[in-house]
Amino acid sequence: LIKAPCGTVYWNPYAEGGKLLKKMEKDVLFKSVALGDLAYFDEEGYIWFAGKGEDIIKSSGYRIGADEVEVAILSHPAVDDAGVVGVPHPVRGEDVVAFVVLKKGFEANEETKKKIYEHLKANLAVYKLPRDIIFVDQLPRHLTGKLLRRELKEIAKKLYKPKD
């Protein structure tokens, strides 16, 4: 059912009798594959991995993949590393907040923030834009290099103040 270079994944309990496939066909936009992974079908019937369920930010009725926003931020020439999380908001549900580590030679100031934001406006839908960009020296990461979103989210709750 789901194949990778290393073999078939989650074959027995999930795909037995086509149960997983039937579940995926019933869901309209996002599909819960296994262990909280989210995927969706495009118009041509291809399945696209959208991220872990816990990495999806729910803001103003939209589902925003933190990974997608991070990729857009990382495509800016001044950015060395980036992490995106959702921070609770009383009306919108969550606000998108980005943490950015700059490359050497770039200053963490309002001008740099504005240039990154303009770059994002050209590459993302308006509803996916971060409400704030916070410059940091480094992001919390596991020994394996995986971004520790829970820690980043706690930092965001302390540093981010909604403007509206």
C-alpha positions in Angstrom: 0.0 0.0 0.0 2.6 2.6 1.1 6.1 1.8 -0.3 9.4 3.3 0.3 13.0 2.3 -0.7 13.2 0.4 2.6 10.0 -1.6 2.1 6.3 -1.6 2.7 5.1 0.5 5.7 2.3 -0.3 8.1 1.1 -3.2 6.0 -0.7 -5.7 8.2 -3.0 -4.1 10.8 -3.7 -0.9 8.8 -4.2 -2.2 5.3 -5.8 -5.6 6.2 -8.9 -6.0 4.1 -8.4 -2.5 2.6 -9.5 -0.8 5.8 -6.9 2.0 5.5 -7.7 2.6 1.8 -11.4 2.8 2.6 -10.7 5.3 5.4 -8.6 7.4 3.1 -11.3 7.4 0.4 -13.9 8.6 2.8 -11.9 11.6 4.1 -12.4 14.6 1.9 -9.3 16.8 2.1 -6.9 15.6 4.8 -6.3 11.9 5.4 -4.9 10.5 8.6 -2.6 7.8 7.4 -1.0 6.3 10.5 0.6 7.6 13.7 -0.8 11.1 13.1 0.6 11.6 9.6 -1.6 13.8 7.4 -1.9 13.5 3.6 -4.2 14.6 0.9 -5.2 13.6 -2.7 -4.6 16.1 -5.4 -6.8 16.5 -8.5 -4.9 13.7 -10.4 -5.3 11.2 -7.5 -1.7 11.5 -6.1 -1.3 11.3 -2.4 0.8 14.1 -0.9 2.3 14.0 2.6 1.3 17.2 4.5 3.1 16.6 7.8 2.4 15.3 11.3 -1.0 16.2 12.7 0.7 18.1 15.6 2.6 20.3 13.0 -0.6 21.5 11.4 -1.6 25.1 12.5 -5.3 25.8 12.6 -5.8 29.5 12.0 -9.1 31.3 11.1 -10.5 28.0 9.7 -7.4 27.2 7.6 -5.1 24.3 8.1 -1.5 25.4 7.6 1.4 23.1 7.4 4.3 24.4 9.5 6.8 22.6 7.1 5.4 24.5 4.1 5.9 27.9 5.8 9.4 26.8 6.9 10.4 25.9 3.4 9.3 29.3 2.1 11.3 31.0 4.9 14.4 28.9 4.2 14.3 29.9 0.5 15.3 33.5 1.5 19.0 34.1 1.1 19.4 35.7 4.6 17.9 32.7 6.4 20.1 29.8 7.8 17.4 28.0 9.8 13.7 28.4 10.6 11.0 26.9 12.8 7.2 27.7 12.6 4.6 27.0 15.3 1.0 27.9 16.1 0.4 30.0 19.2 -3.1 30.2 20.8 -5.2 33.1 19.8 -8.7 33.8 21.3 -10.4 34.5 18.0 -8.4 32.9 15.2 -7.6 29.7 17.1 -3.8 29.9 16.5 -1.5 32.5 15.0 1.5 31.4 12.8 4.8 32.5 14.5 8.1 32.0 12.8 11.5 31.7 14.4 14.5 32.6 12.2 18.2 32.0 12.5 20.1 34.4 10.2 23.2 33.6 8.2 26.4 35.4 9.1 26.5 38.9 7.8 22.8 39.6 8.2 21.4 41.7 11.0 18.4 40.9 13.1 16.5 44.1 12.6 13.2 45.4 11.3 14.6 45.9 7.8 15.6 42.3 7.5 12.3 41.2 9.0 10.5 43.3 6.3 12.5 41.7 3.5 11.8 38.2 4.7 8.1 39.1 5.0 8.0 40.5 1.5 9.6 37.3 0.2 7.0 35.2 2.0 4.1 37.4 0.6 5.4 36.4 -2.9 5.6 32.7 -2.1 2.7 31.9 0.3 -1.0 32.5 0.5 -1.9 35.4 2.7 -3.5 33.2 5.4 -0.2 31.2 5.8 1.9 34.3 6.5 3.5 34.5 10.0 1.9 37.0 12.3 5.4 37.6 13.7 9.0 36.7 12.8 11.3 36.3 15.9 15.0 36.2 15.4 17.0 33.7 17.5 20.6 32.5 17.7 19.5 28.8 17.4 16.5 26.6 17.4 15.8 23.8 19.9 16.7 20.6 18.2 17.1 16.9 19.2 20.4 15.2 18.9 19.2 13.8 15.6 18.6 17.4 14.3 14.8 17.2 14.5 13.1 20.5 15.4 11.6 20.3 18.9 8.3 22.1 18.2 6.9 21.6 21.7 9.8 23.6 23.1 9.6 26.2 20.4 5.9 26.5 21.0 6.5 27.2 24.7 9.1 29.9 23.8 6.6 31.4 21.4 3.9 31.6 24.0 6.3 33.7 26.2 7.6 36.0 23.4 4.7 36.5 21.0 2.1 39.1 21.8 -0.9 39.3 19.4 -1.2 42.8 17.9 -5.0 42.5 17.3 
